[in-house]
Amino acid sequence: MRSSDENTILPFRNVFTPSFLQHLGERDEPPTAGEADVAGPWRVEEISGGGFGVFRSGESAARGFRPYAVFTTWPLALLAAALLPGTGREAVFLLQKEAGSSGYAVTERGGDEVGHLQLFDEKLVDALNVLDALLRTPEALAGVLEAAGAVALERAGTILEERFPEEADG
């Protein structure tokens, strides 16, 4: 997310006039700005000088935009593009700091307990939030599947066919 002290007027084509953007940039950002800044959609393109850039929709190196991120391989750039929309969202799952009789409670934002852990494992709950964000964003999930490659998808397809054999018989 851009900080309030950064120039909010970009020297690129934009349907909003520079004076309008300047005026808007003088205000405090709404609470939704962080999510909006990374919501995407994101796309990956090969960039001159090597690597693969992650760009917002409407932005590209050809139009003079700098990539949000650059990676040495296409799959890593796809993964970053898939994960970015979830980084701006408020976490859905929270890990309680104090253990109860069943362990450390995992709750949803509303406070409902959805599980518990024997050990305090913030990384697991962080990963649950990442996967939740991917499952809520079909475009991001498609990017992860593309990054997985043909071999992993073939193996996953075999596993799913075994789990749902009646569906495969059609």
TIRO-38495 format. One line per 8 residues: number of its first residue (from 0); their letters; for each residue x, y, z of N, C-alpha, C, CB. Coordinates in Angstrom, 1 decimal. Atoms other than C-alpha are relative to their C-alpha. Glycine has a CB too. Layout:
<nodes>
NUM> A> X/Y/Z/X/Y/Z/X/Y/Z/X/Y/Z | ...
</nodes>
This chain:
<nodes>
0> MRSSDENT> 0.8/-1.2/0.0/0.0/0.0/0.0/0.9/1.2/0.0/-1.0/0.0/1.2 | -0.8/-1.3/0.0/1.3/3.5/-0.7/-0.2/0.7/1.3/-0.5/0.9/-1.2 | 0.2/-0.8/-1.2/2.0/5.6/2.3/-0.5/1.4/-0.4/1.4/0.1/0.7 | 0.6/-1.3/0.3/0.4/9.0/2.6/1.0/1.0/-0.5/-0.7/0.5/1.2 | -1.0/-1.0/0.4/3.7/10.8/2.0/0.6/-0.3/-1.4/1.2/0.0/1.0 | -0.4/0.2/1.3/4.3/9.2/-1.4/-0.9/0.8/-1.0/-0.1/-1.5/-0.4 | 0.8/-0.7/1.1/3.2/11.0/-4.6/-1.0/-0.9/-0.5/1.0/0.5/-1.1 | 1.1/0.9/0.5/-0.2/9.6/-5.5/-0.3/0.3/-1.5/-1.2/0.3/0.8
8> ILPFRNVF> 0.2/-0.2/1.4/-0.1/11.1/-9.0/1.0/-0.7/-0.8/0.0/1.6/-0.3 | -0.9/0.8/0.9/1.4/8.7/-11.5/0.1/0.7/-1.3/-0.5/-1.4/-0.1 | -0.1/-0.6/1.3/2.8/10.0/-14.7/-0.4/-0.9/-1.2/1.5/0.4/-0.2 | 0.5/0.9/1.0/0.8/7.5/-16.7/-1.4/0.4/-0.4/0.0/-1.5/0.5 | 1.3/-0.3/0.4/-2.4/7.6/-18.6/-1.0/-0.5/1.1/-0.4/-0.7/-1.4 | 1.0/0.3/-1.1/-5.4/7.6/-16.2/-1.2/0.8/-0.4/0.6/0.3/1.4 | 1.2/-0.7/0.4/-9.0/8.5/-16.7/-0.3/1.2/1.0/-1.2/-0.9/0.1 | 0.2/-1.1/-0.9/-8.8/10.8/-13.6/1.1/1.0/-0.2/0.1/-0.6/1.5
16> TPSFLQHL> -1.0/-1.1/0.3/-7.1/14.2/-14.0/1.0/0.1/1.2/-0.8/1.3/-0.1 | -1.0/-0.1/-1.1/-3.9/14.9/-12.1/-0.5/0.9/1.1/1.2/0.6/-0.6 | 0.4/-0.8/-1.0/-5.6/17.7/-10.2/-1.0/-0.7/1.0/-0.7/1.3/-0.5 | 0.9/0.8/-0.8/-8.4/15.4/-9.0/0.8/-1.0/0.9/-1.0/-0.8/-0.9 | -0.8/0.9/-0.8/-5.9/12.8/-7.9/0.8/0.7/1.1/0.9/-0.8/-0.9 | -0.8/-0.8/-0.9/-3.8/15.4/-6.2/-0.9/0.4/1.2/0.6/1.3/-0.6 | 1.0/-0.3/-1.1/-6.9/16.6/-4.2/-0.3/-1.2/0.8/-1.2/0.7/-0.7 | 0.4/1.2/-0.7/-7.9/13.1/-3.3/1.2/-0.5/0.8/-0.4/-1.1/-1.0
24> GERDEPPT> -1.2/0.4/-0.7/-4.3/12.3/-2.3/0.3/0.7/1.3/1.2/0.0/-0.9 | -0.2/-0.8/-1.2/-4.4/15.0/0.3/-0.9/-0.5/1.2/-0.3/1.5/-0.2 | 0.9/0.6/-1.1/-7.1/13.1/2.3/0.6/-1.2/0.6/-1.4/-0.3/-0.6 | -0.4/1.3/-0.6/-6.6/10.2/4.6/-0.6/-1.1/-0.8/-0.5/-0.1/1.5 | 0.5/1.1/0.7/-7.0/6.9/2.9/-1.1/-0.7/0.8/1.1/-1.0/-0.3 | 1.0/0.7/-0.7/-10.1/4.9/3.8/0.5/-1.4/0.5/-1.3/-0.3/-0.9 | -0.5/1.2/-0.5/-9.7/1.7/5.8/0.1/-1.1/-1.0/-0.9/-0.5/1.1 | 0.0/1.0/1.1/-10.3/-0.3/2.6/1.2/0.1/-0.9/-1.3/0.0/-0.7
32> AGEADVAG> -1.1/-0.3/0.9/-7.2/1.2/0.9/1.0/-1.1/-0.1/0.6/1.3/0.3 | -1.0/1.1/0.0/-4.9/-1.6/1.9/-0.4/-1.2/-0.8/0.3/-0.4/1.4 | 0.5/1.1/0.7/-7.0/-4.3/0.5/-0.2/0.4/-1.5/-1.4/-0.5/0.5 | 0.2/-0.4/1.4/-7.8/-2.3/-2.7/1.3/0.1/-0.7/-0.7/1.4/0.0 | -1.3/-0.1/0.6/-4.1/-1.7/-3.3/0.6/-1.3/-0.5/1.0/0.6/1.0 | -0.5/1.3/0.4/-3.4/-5.4/-3.5/-1.0/-1.0/-0.6/0.7/-0.7/1.1 | 1.1/0.9/0.4/-6.8/-6.8/-4.6/0.2/-0.6/-1.4/-1.3/0.8/0.0 | -0.2/0.5/1.3/-5.7/-7.3/-8.2/-1.1/0.4/-0.9/0.1/-1.5/0.1
40> PWRVEEIS> -0.8/1.2/0.4/-6.2/-8.8/-10.6/1.4/0.3/-0.3/-0.7/-0.7/-1.1 | -1.4/-0.1/0.3/-2.5/-9.4/-11.0/0.3/-0.8/-1.2/0.8/-0.4/1.2 | -0.5/0.8/1.2/-0.7/-10.6/-14.1/1.5/0.0/0.0/-0.6/0.6/-1.3 | -1.5/0.2/0.1/2.8/-11.8/-14.8/0.5/0.1/-1.4/0.4/-1.4/0.6 | -0.6/-0.1/1.3/4.9/-10.8/-17.7/1.5/0.0/0.1/-0.4/1.3/-0.7 | -1.4/0.0/0.0/8.5/-11.4/-18.7/0.5/1.4/-0.2/0.5/-0.9/-1.1 | -0.5/-1.4/0.1/10.5/-8.2/-18.3/1.4/0.0/-0.6/0.0/0.7/1.3 | -1.3/-0.1/0.5/13.6/-7.0/-20.1/1.0/0.1/1.1/0.1/1.3/-1.0
48> GGGFGVFR> -1.0/0.1/-1.1/16.8/-7.5/-18.1/-0.1/-1.3/0.8/-0.2/1.2/0.9 | 0.2/1.3/-0.6/15.5/-10.9/-17.0/-1.0/0.0/1.1/1.3/-0.4/0.6 | 1.0/0.2/-1.0/12.9/-12.1/-14.7/-1.4/0.2/-0.4/0.3/0.9/1.1 | 1.5/-0.1/0.3/9.1/-12.0/-14.5/-0.6/0.9/1.0/-0.6/-1.5/0.2 | 0.6/-1.0/-0.8/7.3/-9.0/-13.2/-1.5/-0.3/0.3/0.1/1.3/-0.7 | 1.4/0.1/-0.4/4.0/-9.0/-11.3/-0.6/1.4/-0.1/-0.1/-0.6/1.5 | 0.6/-1.3/0.3/1.8/-6.2/-12.5/-1.5/0.0/0.4/0.2/0.5/-1.4 | 1.5/-0.1/-0.1/-1.7/-4.9/-11.6/-0.6/0.0/-1.4/-0.3/1.3/0.8
56> SGESAARG> 0.8/-0.1/1.3/-4.3/-5.2/-14.3/0.1/1.5/-0.5/-1.4/-0.5/0.2 | -0.1/-1.4/0.5/-3.9/-2.2/-16.6/1.5/0.5/0.0/-0.8/0.9/0.7 | -1.3/-0.4/-0.1/-0.2/-1.9/-15.8/0.9/-1.0/-0.8/0.5/0.2/1.4 | -0.9/0.9/0.7/2.7/-3.3/-17.8/1.4/0.8/-0.2/-0.5/-0.4/-1.4 | -1.3/-0.6/0.3/6.4/-2.6/-18.5/-0.1/0.8/-1.3/1.1/-1.1/-0.1 | 0.1/-0.7/1.2/5.5/-1.6/-22.0/-0.7/1.4/0.2/-0.8/-0.8/-1.0 | 0.7/-1.2/-0.2/3.3/1.2/-20.6/0.8/0.9/1.0/-1.4/-0.2/0.6 | -0.9/-0.8/-0.9/6.2/2.4/-18.3/-0.2/-0.3/1.5/-0.2/1.4/-0.3
64> FRPYAVFT> 0.2/0.3/-1.5/5.0/0.9/-15.0/1.1/-1.0/0.5/-1.4/-0.7/0.2 | -0.9/1.0/-0.7/7.4/-0.8/-12.6/-0.8/-1.1/0.6/0.9/0.8/1.1 | 0.7/1.1/-0.6/6.4/-4.2/-11.5/-0.1/0.1/1.5/0.6/-1.4/-0.4 | 0.1/0.1/-1.4/5.2/-4.7/-8.0/1.0/-0.9/0.6/-1.5/-0.5/0.5 | -1.0/0.9/-0.4/7.5/-7.6/-7.7/0.7/-0.6/-1.2/-0.5/-1.1/1.0 | -0.7/0.7/1.0/10.1/-9.4/-9.8/0.6/-1.3/0.5/1.1/0.9/-0.7 | -0.6/1.3/-0.4/11.1/-13.1/-9.6/0.7/-0.6/-1.2/-1.2/-0.9/0.5 | -0.8/0.6/1.1/13.5/-15.2/-11.5/-0.7/-1.0/-0.8/1.3/-0.6/0.7
72> TWPLALLA> 0.7/1.0/0.8/11.0/-17.8/-12.5/-1.5/0.4/-0.1/0.1/-1.4/0.7 | 1.4/-0.2/0.2/7.5/-17.7/-13.9/-0.9/-0.6/1.2/-0.5/-0.7/-1.3 | 0.8/0.6/-1.1/6.0/-20.1/-11.2/0.1/0.9/1.3/0.4/-1.4/0.3 | -0.1/-0.8/-1.2/7.3/-17.9/-8.3/-0.8/1.3/-0.2/1.5/0.4/0.3 | 0.8/-1.2/0.3/5.8/-14.8/-10.0/-1.5/-0.3/0.1/0.4/0.6/-1.3 | 1.4/0.4/-0.1/2.5/-16.6/-10.4/-0.5/-0.2/1.4/-0.2/-1.3/-0.8 | 0.4/0.2/-1.4/2.5/-17.6/-6.7/-0.2/1.4/0.7/1.0/-0.8/0.7 | 0.1/-1.3/-0.6/3.2/-14.0/-5.7/-1.3/0.7/-0.4/1.2/0.9/-0.3
80> AALLPGTG> 1.2/-0.6/0.6/0.4/-12.8/-8.0/-1.3/-0.6/0.7/-0.1/-0.1/-1.5 | 1.2/0.6/-0.7/-2.0/-15.3/-6.4/-0.1/0.4/1.4/0.2/-1.6/-0.1 | 0.1/-0.3/-1.5/-1.1/-14.4/-2.8/-0.3/1.4/0.3/1.3/-0.4/0.6 | 0.2/-1.5/-0.3/-1.2/-10.6/-3.1/-1.4/0.4/0.4/0.4/0.7/-1.2 | 1.4/-0.5/-0.5/-5.0/-10.2/-2.9/-0.3/-0.4/1.4/-1.0/-0.6/-0.9 | 0.2/0.3/-1.4/-5.0/-12.0/0.4/0.8/0.7/1.0/0.3/-1.5/0.2 | -0.8/-0.7/-0.9/-2.3/-9.9/1.9/-0.6/1.3/0.5/1.4/0.3/-0.6 | 0.6/-1.2/-0.5/-4.5/-6.9/2.2/-1.3/-0.2/0.8/-0.4/0.8/-1.2
88> REAVFLLQ> 1.2/0.3/-0.7/-7.4/-8.7/3.8/0.3/-0.2/1.5/-0.6/-1.2/-0.6 | -0.1/0.3/-1.4/-8.1/-8.9/7.5/-0.1/-1.5/0.2/-1.2/0.8/0.8 | 0.0/1.4/-0.2/-7.4/-12.3/8.8/-1.4/-0.6/0.4/1.0/-0.4/1.1 | 1.3/0.6/-0.4/-10.5/-14.6/9.0/0.2/-0.8/1.2/-0.5/-0.9/-1.2 | -0.2/0.9/-1.2/-9.0/-17.0/11.5/1.0/0.6/0.9/0.5/-1.4/-0.5 | -0.9/-0.5/-1.1/-7.4/-16.0/14.8/0.3/-1.1/1.0/-0.7/1.2/0.7 | -0.5/1.0/-1.0/-5.4/-18.0/17.3/0.0/0.7/1.4/1.4/-0.6/-0.3 | 0.1/-0.6/-1.3/-6.3/-17.3/20.9/1.4/-0.2/0.8/-1.1/-0.6/0.8
96> KEAGSSGY> -1.3/0.0/-0.7/-3.2/-16.5/23.1/0.0/-0.9/1.2/0.3/1.4/0.4 | 0.1/0.8/-1.3/-4.4/-18.4/26.2/-0.6/-1.4/-0.4/-0.8/0.7/1.1 | 0.5/1.4/0.3/-4.9/-22.2/26.1/-1.2/-0.3/1.0/1.1/-1.0/0.3 | 1.1/0.5/-0.8/-8.2/-23.6/27.3/0.1/-1.5/0.2/-1.3/0.3/-0.7 | 0.0/1.4/-0.3/-9.1/-27.1/28.3/0.3/-0.9/-1.2/-1.3/-0.5/0.7 | -0.3/0.8/1.3/-8.9/-28.3/24.6/1.2/0.5/-0.7/-1.2/0.2/-0.9 | -1.2/-0.5/0.7/-5.8/-26.3/23.7/-0.3/1.5/-0.3/0.3/-0.8/-1.2 | 0.1/-1.4/0.4/-5.5/-23.0/21.9/-1.1/0.1/-1.1/1.4/0.5/-0.7
104> AVTERGGD> 1.2/-0.1/0.8/-8.8/-22.0/20.3/0.4/0.7/-1.3/-1.1/0.7/0.7 | 0.0/-0.7/1.3/-8.9/-21.1/16.6/-1.4/0.6/-0.2/0.5/-0.9/-1.2 | 1.3/-0.6/0.1/-11.7/-18.6/16.1/-0.1/0.7/-1.3/-0.3/1.0/1.1 | 0.2/-0.9/1.1/-13.3/-16.8/13.2/-0.1/1.4/0.5/-1.3/-0.4/-0.8 | 0.0/-1.4/-0.3/-13.3/-13.0/13.1/-1.2/0.3/1.0/-0.1/0.8/-1.2 | 1.2/-0.3/-0.8/-16.8/-13.0/14.7/0.1/-0.6/1.4/-1.2/-0.6/-0.7 | -0.2/0.6/-1.3/-15.5/-15.0/17.7/-0.4/-1.4/0.1/-0.8/0.8/1.0 | 0.4/1.4/-0.1/-17.0/-18.4/16.9/1.3/-0.9/-0.1/-1.0/-0.4/-1.2
112> EVGHLQLF> -1.1/0.9/0.0/-14.6/-21.2/17.7/-0.2/-1.0/-1.1/0.1/-0.8/1.4 | 0.0/0.9/1.2/-13.8/-23.3/14.6/0.9/-1.2/0.2/0.2/0.7/-1.3 | -0.9/1.0/-0.3/-11.1/-25.5/16.1/0.9/0.3/1.1/0.9/-0.3/-1.3 | -0.9/-0.3/-1.0/-8.3/-25.8/18.5/1.3/-0.8/-0.3/-0.5/-0.5/1.4 | -1.3/0.6/0.2/-4.6/-26.7/18.5/0.6/-0.4/1.3/0.9/1.0/-0.7 | -0.7/0.4/-1.3/-2.6/-28.6/21.1/1.1/0.9/0.3/0.6/-1.5/-0.2 | -1.1/-1.0/-0.2/0.3/-26.2/20.6/-0.3/1.3/-0.6/1.3/-0.6/-0.6 | 0.2/-1.3/0.5/0.4/-22.5/20.0/0.8/0.1/-1.3/0.5/1.2/1.0
120> DEKLVDAL> -0.7/0.1/1.4/1.1/-22.5/16.2/-0.6/1.1/-0.9/-0.3/-1.4/-0.6 | 0.4/-1.2/0.8/0.7/-19.0/14.6/0.2/-0.3/-1.5/0.7/1.2/0.5 | -0.2/0.2/1.4/2.2/-20.2/11.4/-1.1/-0.8/-0.7/1.4/-0.7/-0.2 | 1.1/0.8/0.5/-0.5/-22.8/10.9/-1.2/0.9/-0.3/-0.4/-1.1/1.0 | 1.1/-0.9/0.2/-3.2/-20.2/11.4/0.2/1.0/-1.1/-0.4/0.7/1.4 | -0.4/-0.9/1.1/-1.4/-17.8/9.1/-0.2/-0.7/-1.3/1.4/0.5/0.1 | 0.1/0.8/1.2/-1.3/-20.5/6.5/-1.5/-0.3/-0.3/0.7/-1.4/0.1 | 1.5/0.2/0.2/-5.1/-21.2/7.0/-0.6/1.3/-0.7/-0.7/-0.3/1.3
128> NVLDALLR> 0.5/-1.3/0.6/-5.7/-17.5/6.2/0.4/0.2/-1.4/0.5/1.2/0.9 | -0.5/0.0/1.4/-3.6/-17.7/3.1/-0.8/-0.9/-0.9/1.5/-0.4/-0.1 | 0.8/0.9/0.8/-5.4/-20.7/1.8/-1.5/0.4/-0.1/0.0/-1.4/0.6 | 1.4/-0.5/0.1/-8.8/-19.2/2.7/-0.1/1.1/-1.0/-0.4/0.6/1.4 | 0.0/-1.1/1.0/-7.9/-16.1/0.6/0.1/-0.6/-1.4/1.1/0.9/0.3 | -0.1/0.7/1.3/-6.9/-18.4/-2.3/-1.3/-0.6/-0.4/1.1/-1.0/0.0 | 1.3/0.6/0.3/-10.2/-20.3/-2.1/-1.1/1.0/-0.3/-0.4/-0.9/1.1 | 1.1/-1.0/0.3/-12.2/-17.1/-2.2/0.3/0.8/-1.3/0.0/1.0/1.2
136> TPEALAGV> -0.4/-0.8/1.2/-10.4/-15.8/-5.3/0.3/-1.0/-1.1/1.2/0.9/0.3 | -0.2/1.0/1.1/-10.8/-18.1/-8.3/1.2/0.3/-0.9/-1.2/-0.2/-0.8 | -1.1/-0.3/0.9/-8.3/-16.2/-10.4/1.3/-0.3/0.7/0.0/1.5/-0.3 | -1.2/0.4/-0.8/-5.7/-16.6/-7.6/0.2/-1.5/0.1/-0.1/0.6/1.4 | -0.1/1.5/0.0/-6.4/-20.3/-7.3/0.5/-0.5/-1.3/-1.4/-0.6/0.4 | -0.4/0.4/1.3/-6.0/-20.6/-11.0/1.5/0.2/-0.2/-0.8/0.7/-1.1 | -1.4/-0.3/0.0/-2.6/-19.0/-10.7/0.8/-1.0/0.7/0.3/1.4/0.5 | -0.7/1.0/-0.7/-1.5/-21.4/-8.1/0.0/-1.4/-0.8/-0.7/-0.3/1.4
144> LEAAGAVA> 0.1/1.3/0.7/-2.7/-24.4/-10.2/0.9/0.1/-1.2/-1.4/-0.2/-0.5 | -0.9/-0.1/1.1/-0.8/-23.0/-13.2/1.4/-0.1/0.4/-0.3/1.4/-0.7 | -1.4/0.0/-0.5/2.3/-22.5/-11.1/0.4/-1.5/0.4/0.2/0.9/1.2 | -0.3/1.4/-0.4/2.0/-26.2/-10.0/0.6/-0.8/-1.1/-1.3/-0.6/0.6 | -0.5/0.7/1.2/2.6/-27.4/-13.5/-0.7/-1.3/-0.3/1.5/-0.3/0.2 | 0.7/1.1/0.5/1.4/-30.3/-15.5/0.2/-1.3/0.9/0.4/-0.3/-1.4 | -0.2/1.2/-0.8/3.0/-33.1/-13.4/-0.8/0.0/1.3/1.5/-0.2/0.3 | 0.8/-0.1/-1.3/1.5/-31.9/-10.1/-1.5/-0.1/-0.2/0.4/1.3/0.8
152> LERAGTIL> 1.4/0.1/0.3/-1.9/-31.4/-11.7/-0.4/-1.4/-0.4/-0.3/1.0/-1.1 | 0.3/1.3/0.4/-1.8/-34.8/-13.3/-0.1/-0.9/1.3/1.1/-0.6/-0.9 | 0.1/0.8/-1.2/-1.0/-36.4/-9.9/-1.2/0.4/0.9/1.3/0.2/0.9 | 1.2/-0.4/-0.8/-3.7/-34.3/-8.1/-1.3/-0.5/-0.7/0.0/1.5/0.1 | 1.2/0.5/0.7/-6.2/-35.3/-10.8/-0.2/-1.5/0.3/0.1/0.2/-1.5 | 0.1/1.4/-0.4/-5.4/-39.0/-10.1/-0.5/-0.2/1.4/1.3/-0.7/-0.2 | 0.4/0.1/-1.4/-5.9/-38.5/-6.4/-1.5/0.4/0.1/0.8/1.0/0.9 | 1.4/-0.4/0.0/-9.2/-36.7/-7.0/-0.9/-1.0/-0.7/-0.2/1.4/-0.7
160> EERFPEEA> 0.8/1.0/0.7/-10.4/-39.3/-9.4/-0.2/-1.2/0.9/0.7/-0.5/-1.3 | 0.2/1.0/-1.0/-9.8/-41.9/-6.7/-1.0/0.3/1.1/1.4/-0.4/0.6 | 0.9/-0.4/-1.1/-11.7/-39.9/-4.1/-1.4/0.1/-0.5/0.4/1.3/0.5 | 1.4/-0.1/0.6/-14.7/-39.4/-6.5/-0.1/-0.8/-1.2/-0.2/1.5/-0.3 | 0.0/0.9/1.2/-14.7/-42.4/-8.8/-1.3/0.1/-0.8/0.3/-1.4/0.4 | 1.3/0.0/0.7/-18.4/-42.2/-9.6/-0.1/1.3/-0.9/-1.2/0.0/1.0 | 0.0/-1.2/0.8/-17.9/-38.6/-10.9/0.7/-0.2/-1.4/0.6/1.2/0.7 | -0.8/0.2/1.2/-15.2/-39.8/-13.4/-0.7/-0.9/-1.0/1.3/-0.6/0.4
168> DG> 0.7/0.9/1.0/-17.5/-42.5/-14.9/-1.1/0.7/-0.8/-0.6/-1.1/0.8 | 0.9/-0.9/0.7/-19.8/-39.7/-15.9/-1.4/-0.4/-0.3/0.5/0.3/-1.1
</nodes>
